[in-house]
Amino acid sequence: MKEFIEYIAKQLVDVPENVVLEETVPNEKTIEITLRAGANDVGRVIGKQGKTALAMRTLLTAVAAKKGKRAILKIYDSEPVV
């Protein structure tokens, strides 16, 4: 699932090298994917009114449901928070 979201995100941004994904498994039924993109590219990943992010979450939920799991997608920019 991580590779699926990574492929989509890298196609959307200007600098694909700045896209970083981390996958954690809080429990056996849940998968949490954290996506980080460059500060200039995070808006492209989220999309207008969050529609791109919503579409990615919908696709991720469908893939996870097929495997009997629940998936969570979190999107951040890669700039450190001050």
C-alpha positions as CSV (number, residue, x, y, z in Angstrom):
1,M,0.0,0.0,0.0
2,K,2.9,2.3,0.8
3,E,4.3,1.9,-2.7
4,F,0.9,2.6,-4.2
5,I,0.5,6.0,-2.4
6,E,4.2,6.8,-3.1
7,Y,3.7,6.3,-6.8
8,I,0.6,8.6,-6.9
9,A,2.3,11.3,-4.8
10,K,5.5,11.4,-6.9
11,Q,3.5,11.8,-10.1
12,L,1.8,14.9,-8.6
13,V,4.8,16.9,-7.3
14,D,7.5,18.9,-9.0
15,V,10.4,17.4,-6.9
16,P,9.6,13.7,-6.5
17,E,12.8,13.2,-4.5
18,N,11.3,15.2,-1.6
19,V,8.4,12.8,-1.2
20,V,9.0,10.5,1.8
21,L,6.6,7.9,3.2
22,E,6.6,6.1,6.5
23,E,4.4,3.1,7.3
24,T,3.6,2.2,10.8
25,V,1.3,-0.5,12.2
26,P,-0.3,0.6,15.5
27,N,-2.1,-2.8,15.7
28,E,-2.8,-5.8,13.4
29,K,-5.9,-4.3,11.8
30,T,-4.6,-0.7,11.2
31,I,-1.9,0.7,8.9
32,E,-0.9,4.3,9.2
33,I,1.0,6.0,6.3
34,T,2.7,9.4,6.8
35,L,3.4,11.3,3.6
36,R,5.9,14.2,3.7
37,A,6.4,16.4,0.6
38,G,8.4,19.6,0.1
39,A,6.8,22.8,1.3
40,N,6.1,23.9,-2.3
41,D,4.6,20.5,-3.3
42,V,2.4,19.7,-0.4
43,G,-0.4,21.8,-1.9
44,R,-0.3,19.7,-5.0
45,V,-0.7,16.5,-3.0
46,I,-3.6,18.0,-1.0
47,G,-5.3,19.5,-4.1
48,K,-8.0,22.2,-4.3
49,Q,-10.3,21.9,-1.3
50,G,-8.5,18.7,-0.4
51,K,-10.0,16.7,-3.3
52,T,-6.7,15.0,-4.3
53,A,-6.0,14.0,-0.7
54,L,-9.6,12.7,-0.3
55,A,-9.2,10.7,-3.5
56,M,-5.9,9.2,-2.3
57,R,-7.5,8.3,1.0
58,T,-10.5,6.7,-0.7
59,L,-8.2,4.5,-2.9
60,L,-6.1,3.6,0.1
61,T,-9.2,2.6,2.1
62,A,-10.4,0.4,-0.8
63,V,-7.0,-1.4,-1.0
64,A,-6.8,-1.8,2.7
65,A,-10.4,-3.1,3.0
66,K,-9.5,-5.8,0.4
67,K,-6.9,-7.0,2.8
68,G,-9.2,-6.7,5.8
69,K,-7.4,-3.8,7.3
70,R,-8.0,-0.1,8.0
71,A,-5.7,2.6,6.6
72,I,-4.9,6.1,7.7
73,L,-3.1,8.6,5.5
74,K,-1.5,11.7,7.1
75,I,0.0,14.4,4.9
76,Y,2.7,16.9,6.2
77,D,5.2,19.2,4.6
78,S,8.8,18.3,5.1
79,E,9.8,21.7,6.6
80,P,10.5,21.6,10.4
81,V,7.8,23.2,12.5
82,V,9.2,26.2,14.5
